[in-house]
Amino acid sequence: MTLKQQFIEKKFYKTYLNENENDPVAVLADLRNSNHPDDDIDHSSIRFAQGELYFENKDFETAVFKWEKVGNQLKDWAKKNIADSYYEIGSFETAEKLYKEVKTESNTLTSEIFLQLFSLYIDISNYEQADRIIKEAVKFNPDYPRVTKIARKFYEKNHDWNSAVDLASNESIRTEDLKWFTVLKGYISNGVTKEMAPDYFVQPLISLGRANLEHFELMVEALWNSYREQSNYINWLQTFNEMLFQINVETGIKWNRLPSIYSNTYKELVEGNYFVSQLEDMMPNFLTNWLRITDLNGAVLATTATLAWDRIFPGRIEYQIAIDAEMAFEQLQQTPDVFESGKELFENILQWALLNEIEVGDRFEWWSSKLTNFENTTMLVAGTAGNGKSSFVNSLLGEKMMGSSTTIPVLFEQNAETQITVFSKDGDTQLPEYADFYDLTTVENELIKGDELVFYELPNKFLQKHSLSIIDTPGIDGVEINTKALFESVKLADRLVYVLNATAPYTENERKILVSIQKQLPTLPIHFILNKMDSIYSNEELERVLAEIQEKIKLDFPNAKVLPYSSIYSNQDQFNELERFIENNVLSTVGNSKHTEKLLLAIRKLINFLLEKRVEKENDLRSDIEWNEVLDDKLNGLLHSLKDKEMEHVHTVTSSYRQLKDELKYDLKLSIPALLKECKELIKEDSDFNSILETLNDEMNQRIQGYVRDVTLPKLNEVLQVWIKESGVLLEGTQAYLADMTDSLNSYIGTDHLNLECDFKVLDDWRRDADRMTSMTQLDDMNILLNSSPSQFILKSSGILLGLLPQNKSKLVAQYQKYVDNVNYDDITSELSNKFFLQFEMFEKTLPRDLSMFLNTPYEHIHELVDQTRASISSYVATLDEMKSNPSIYFDPITYFTVRLRQFEFLALRK
């Protein structure tokens, strides 16, 4: 046992014992008695040893007493032991204080104090101080026995995974001991490091890469799986690939796990779940490292992935890396068939389109099904206009299906039932009769846009016998739409038969078209029919022309066969020869990887379709916005016009009403005073002058009632009816205007959305109110002459006095008549007018409301449509803004689809 170990275990006293001595107390007592009293060093050492014995026997008080007397080089250990004694008796505060007071240059003693303090803090449940002190202990001397083990156990027990990972990581880097790397990998596998920054593990990985590549791969795999589906996954890939360049990997080293990790990760990355901006900085390093570490099995995918990425993102991968990838790819002996992978990509794209609510449409789905349907061989027949192409097709079908030339591609296919379908971008249309098909394909049709195709299913023995489908295309005549139809339709074909004219065979224009098709579809077999051989006058000339044509064709198409033919001959021998030519040459020719090529063409077309759809959607949104803005302008214009109409109505209707009312008021103003003055005729000498005024007042009221009933009310009813009729004409004019505007707006909208019917019930209400107001109602009697004026009082008094004298009656009659004639009846007339026209005044006040009610329904409908229109504009603008601000959401998945397709195309070209 070393001296340090004796101090730690409190066994220093054994240095004074011989092998046969069993009583250390007695030995130490003898030693102490035999030494000189002033020998401090020896006494201190003996006291130190005696303290250990007392401590061992749990006499802590005596032990402390002994250690307090130690003054030599053992003083620091003695002080630490005193603290241990207080710790043992549970005096933790004193023990802590004494531990902290120990100042020593001994690393061992310092580490022991750290561990003792750690235990003390655990005992008093001060875990914060325990954590601090164990970290100090590890930092001070991580090699000290048990210190890292104690720290790890403490961290794990308290689920302090950050500290545990820090400990394992630091020890891995420091010691490069596989034990610590294994501990660190365990933490990673248990998922406690998911939230830690990937660059945290750079140094541990570099250290492990130097120490052991097998364990390096295991830890990389654990980290890779830990970060997958986490927000910092791409950061991990970036960090790791930058770090991997720092590891000196020898060429040809055997990697067991990394190649498959890279391969699987690449497939995940290009599935479209990440934005291009997230990967474009990371991917060059990723692909470069993949090429460095891949094995022979993974070289195909690594090289083609690198080449595909370089083609789609030129300049991002270092030029030399791209050259190395291309050279490595060229040296590969064998490449896998990507047909199944292509089908998976095709389905991925369709599923993505469905999730993004992109309508692929019947035409495209049909087109794609034909590209990927390999039960039949599809033979396309093409030729320059006038070469007899359609006649040749008729001879194959055994009946005249086509006219002299078709204006639209037609695909003939065997089926038990006849069915004719026209496919276009606008959808599919069924043609009920052959006559409709004939008209469509033989008559110049302005509706044909170049993207249509007729699918003609019919019972046919020739097609059924050879499992053959035939496409007849418009003749090549310099018209761009027909050339486009050929290049589009040829993608559906497995074989191409080109019909030449024996009188002008294989022109330069025909050659250019066929060479362009061959560049686009290098594996498409091409053969020729030399038609109109009947125009050649001799067999010698026929052989010469045939040999010359074959020689010219072989320069471009060395495997092509040429059959002399005449469409005007319909004999069986010629058909048999034609059938043998089809069987032995056209159908027997095998195109390299034709199935895969057609599938990749379908994928390419689908991707282009989705790109067009995006542009189309943006254009549609802009058109929708513009269309709705125009509609909004029209509706707002109509609202302003309608408001003007309403104001016009109010002004015209109320003005005419007020005029007729004022005219009647004026009539009363003139008629009533005259009517009342006529009552003077009732004053006679035999009248009772005592009550003459009352009598006259009653008569006047009766005459007013009669005049109003017999004259005013009938006249008022008449003019009101005329007014209502004229107002109705005005309102009907407004309704006619709204009807025109409704037709115009509905025509713009495309549906009978608007119905701007006004409420003519207002006229019925006016008629009812007119009848009610002009029906006679009893007017209250008015005090016309009984107002007790001074003149009236004098007159009445005179009547009483003079009425008794017969000779004065004539004079009294004259006075009364004069009075009646001179009375000012304006106030009475005004009072009468006010009372009589009160209800007419109230009616006038309701006219603006009634006229507003007349237009209320049109207003509501227009405002409702305005709200809908503006909501649509806001929605379309928001959608368009979102599309513009976040184009990556749409285009990035398509970019990844294109990368995958490009990779498959590289592989398909090697087949």
Number of C-alpha atoms within 10 A of each C-alpha: 8 8 11 14 12 14 19 15 11 19 17 23 22 15 10 13 14 10 6 6 11 10 9 17 14 11 15 20 13 11 15 18 10 9 12 11 10 8 10 15 14 17 21 23 23 22 25 28 28 22 29 27 23 18 21 13 10 14 14 22 15 16 25 23 14 21 27 18 17 25 17 15 11 15 19 21 21 29 21 23 28 26 27 26 22 19 20 14 12 14 13 20 14 16 25 19 11 18 24 14 13 18 12 12 9 12 12 17 19 19 21 19 24 23 21 20 24 23 16 21 19 16 13 12 11 12 15 10 15 23 19 11 21 24 19 15 23 21 13 14 15 20 13 14 12 12 20 21 12 14 24 22 12 19 18 14 10 11 12 14 16 15 17 22 23 14 23 23 22 18 21 23 17 13 13 19 15 14 13 19 25 16 18 25 24 15 20 22 18 12 15 17 21 20 12 13 14 21 14 13 21 16 15 22 25 17 20 23 21 13 14 13 17 14 17 21 19 16 24 19 17 18 23 20 17 19 23 15 10 13 11 16 19 20 18 21 21 20 19 23 20 16 16 17 13 11 14 10 14 9 8 10 12 14 14 15 15 20 23 16 16 20 18 11 15 18 13 12 16 21 17 21 12 17 18 19 10 11 17 14 13 19 22 22 22 22 24 21 20 26 24 18 23 25 19 11 11 16 22 24 23 29 28 23 25 26 26 22 25 19 16 14 14 13 12 16 21 13 12 9 18 23 13 16 23 15 12 16 22 13 9 13 8 12 17 12 15 20 18 11 14 21 17 12 19 22 13 15 21 20 13 15 15 12 9 10 9 15 12 16 13 15 19 19 14 14 19 20 14 19 23 19 15 13 9 17 19 25 25 26 27 26 24 21 19 15 27 24 29 27 21 22 22 18 17 18 17 14 11 14 16 20 15 17 20 23 22 26 25 25 22 25 21 21 14 9 9 14 16 22 18 19 20 19 13 11 12 17 12 14 16 12 11 14 10 12 20 14 14 19 22 15 12 11 12 6 8 15 12 18 17 20 22 24 19 21 18 16 15 17 12 15 20 14 9 14 15 17 20 24 25 27 27 26 27 22 13 11 10 11 17 20 18 14 22 26 16 14 20 22 22 24 22 27 24 22 21 23 28 29 24 23 15 8 19 22 11 9 12 16 14 12 14 20 15 13 18 16 10 13 17 15 17 21 25 24 22 22 24 23 25 20 20 16 12 14 9 11 10 10 11 17 13 12 19 18 13 12 17 19 13 14 19 12 9 13 17 12 13 17 18 21 18 20 22 20 19 14 13 11 8 9 10 15 16 11 14 18 16 13 18 19 13 11 18 23 19 11 18 14 14 16 17 19 16 24 26 23 24 25 20 25 24 17 16 21 20 14 15 21 16 12 16 17 12 13 15 18 13 15 18 16 13 16 21 13 16 21 16 14 19 20 13 17 19 15 12 18 17 12 12 18 15 12 17 19 15 13 20 18 14 14 23 18 13 16 21 15 12 16 19 13 13 19 20 13 12 21 19 13 14 23 18 13 14 21 19 15 17 17 10 14 21 17 16 11 14 14 26 15 13 17 20 15 16 20 20 17 15 23 18 14 17 23 19 13 16 22 18 12 11 18 18 15 14 20 18 14 17 22 15 12 17 20 14 14 19 16 12 17 23 14 12 18 20 13 12 19 17 13 17 20 17 13 19 15 12 14 14 9 10 12 14 17 15 21 17 20 18 16 12 18 18 11 12 18 17 11 16 20 16 12 18 19 13 15 12 9 15 10 14 15 13 20 20 13 9 10 10 9 10 16 13 12 17 21 14 15 23 15 12 16 21 11 10 10 10 14 19 13 12 21 21 15 16 21 19 13 17 21 17 10 13 13 19 13 11 17 21 15 13 21 17 14 13 16 17 12 13 19 13 10 16 18 12 13 19 17 12 20 21 19 17 21 22 17 16 22 19 12 16 20 15 12 17 20 13 14 20 17 13 16 21 13 14 20 16 12 14 19 13 12 16 11 10 11 12 16 16 16 17 18 20 21 20 21 22 20 24 21 22 21 23 25 19 18 19 20 14 16 14
